[in-house]
Structures are given as C-alpha cells and as structure tokens.
C-alpha cells in the first residue's frame, strides 16, 4: 500500500473498532501516559535515551539553518522547554475536563479583554473545522479523526489530556516523521526545514499540508492560553 492508502485504511479500521468496542477509561489513561512520555523523546533527529530503552528517530540530511532570533525578543534565552524532565516517572497532567477553553478560558479572557474571546474562539473553530473533504486525490473523505489526532497530539506534548479521547488513535494515524515535524514546528519553528516538510504525506497537496501547519499553531496557542488562564483563575480565587 502507498502511504496515503495505508493511512486511509487505518482511519477506516479505527472507525470500525470504535463502533465495535470502546476502550475503557483505564486503557485510555494508559495510552495517554505512553504517548506523553514518548513525545518527550521526539526531536529533530538523532538518538534520544529514555529509562530502560533507547529510541532512534529520523535524522535529516540537510543542516538546520541557524537563525538569529535574538533581535526579536528581549530574553535571548527564551524558548520551549519540555513540561517535564526525561526520566521522571510521574509526569504532570493538565486534565482538560478540569479547565476547558469552552467552559472556563473563553469567559475569563472575554472578561479581561472585551470580545477577544469571541475572536479567538472563531479562529480556533474555523481552523479546526477547515477541510476540503479530500485526502490527496481522494474525495468525499471525512478527515475529522485525523484532524482531531493532530490537535490532540500537540496538547498531549504540552501535558493536556482529554478523558474522552483514545490516544491510541494518535499512535496509529501519525507516523514517526510526522511527529518529528509536529514537534519541530510547534516547539522549535526556527529549526524547521523543507526536508522535514517533504518527509511526511508525500502524496498530499500543499494546501492540505499548510492546513496541518495552521492546525498545529492554533492547538499550541490554545494550550498556552489554557495554562495562562488557569493560573490567572487560581490567582483571582
């Protein structure tokens, strides 16, 4: 099977399995913890050690361009850091059900800055729901499962868990090269290379892959807002 056909087959199988039998809450929690720990290992290329095993990730031939971003920020040392150190047994988890954008963050940000919540919510919804219902040359395809996996994987990297989502879908739908690309774009955008962009979904249109970028950026923004607004809520109460 080609990469595209294999992906579509996995999407179809996931839907059939979901209709036949749903995973238990315990199973979904275990799958989230596994995905969360593995996301700490995803880097732009090379070997990364973790307790009890070593994982080899895709290395890219072209050198990552060294971009001087210090001129654009006040703190030259500012940058992404993993939410937990590698090797920790109990990694912190932000349970989305305890503080959601829809039920908590939206109303707070609207109270702090009138109407900005409506604008942000519209932006999140528009990008999340954006689809041509196509996958490369295939038409009339429901891409909801795939879009949800992309969005939730970004939140998973930031330690955010949705109790009603089976993270086994992430591992089945997002191949290794795509996970490398997602973490690079989301956490280290200055390291992104065209080779990384070309390495996944080779049969897909550029417009579809650009949509992936939009989805990743909106997921990251929402994750950052959730942490910031939860901290503000705790301070106010």
Secondary structure, DSSP 8 states (H G I E B T S, - for coil): --HHHHHHHHHHHHHHHHHH----HHHHHHHHHHHHHHHTT--SSEEEEETTEEEEE---SS-------GGG-S-TT-----SS-TT-SS---EETTTS-IIIIIHHHHHHHSTTHHHHHHHHHHHHHH---SEETTEES---HHHHHHHHHHHHHHTTEE-TT--THHHHHHS-HHHHHHHHHHHH-GGG--HHHHHTS-TTS-HHHHHHHHHHHHHHHHHHHHHHHHHHHHHHH-
